[in-house]
Amino acid sequence: MDQDGALWPDWVLVGDVIYPPGGHFGPRIQNSFQLVLVHTGEMTVWIDTVAHYAPTGSVTLLYPGHQERFAFARDADTHHSFAHVGIAQLPPSISRRLHQLPWLLPLSPAMRDLNLRALTLRNTALSTAKPLLKAVVAQMLWRYLGEGERQLSGEANPVSHLAVHQARQYIQTHLSEALTLDTLAQVAATSPSHLIRLFQSELDTTPIAYLWEQRVTQGVELLENTGLSVAIIAERCGFQTRHHFSRRIRQATGLTPLEVRRRAWARPSRH
C-alpha cells in the first residue's frame, strides 16, 4: 500500500478567531500539526525564538514539538482560522515533502472553501460530522502540500479577492437569514456593484445567485442526510416558504424534495 494513502487524522480541531489590535498569544508548545489561515491583519510567530511573518491572505503549517509565541497586527483586527491535525505517525514520505515547502503560501480560493466547510461542520447535526470533519481537514493538508509543491515548481497560484472571501464566508454562516446584496457588500467592505463585478470575475456568478446556490446545496444535503421535515429544512436554508424551496430544488435536480430524499435513501450500500 502506498504510504501516502495513510494520511488520516487521529483527531482534528478547527476554529476561527479575531484578535484586537495588539493581540498576542503564547508562549506554548505546539502539540499537533496546525494550519493557520490569515484572512485580515497580520501575525508574527516566534518558533523556537525565530520570528516568522504572515500577512493578510496567507496560510502556513506549524509543526508539533516547537515553542511558539504569536503577536498580531498593532493597528487593526487580525482574523484568522486554524485547523489542528493530530497524526500519531505521519508517513515519512509526506513529512519529507512538507518540510521542503516554503514557510508561507498564498491563501487560495480552494483552501478558503475547505476551511469554510470545516467551520460549518462544527455545528452540523449529522451523525457523520466527526469523520466528515476529519476528511475535510485531511483535504486541507493535502491541498497545502499540493499548492506548496506547485509554488516550488514555479506555477501560479491565484488568490481570491478578500471581499469575495468575506461575502462567501458570511453566506455560509447566515444561510437562514434574509440576506441582501447591500448586506453582503457591507460585510465585504465594498460597494454592491463592485462586489457583483468581483463575483462575476472570480466565480462567473453574482453574489445573490451564489447565495441561492448555497441554499439549494445545503437543502439537498439535509434532505439526503437527515429526517427533518421539508418545511424545517426550507426555513433553515433561508426560504420563506416550502413552495419556494420545492421550486428551487426541482429546478436544480429535476426532482421534488421528497423524491430527492427517496432517491438518496434507496441507494445501495457501497460496503
Summary of the structure (lengths in Angstrom):
residues: 271
radius of gyration: 20.4
end to end distance: 19.8
largest distance: 60.2
contacts: 798
relative contact order: 0.11
helix: 47%
strand: 20%
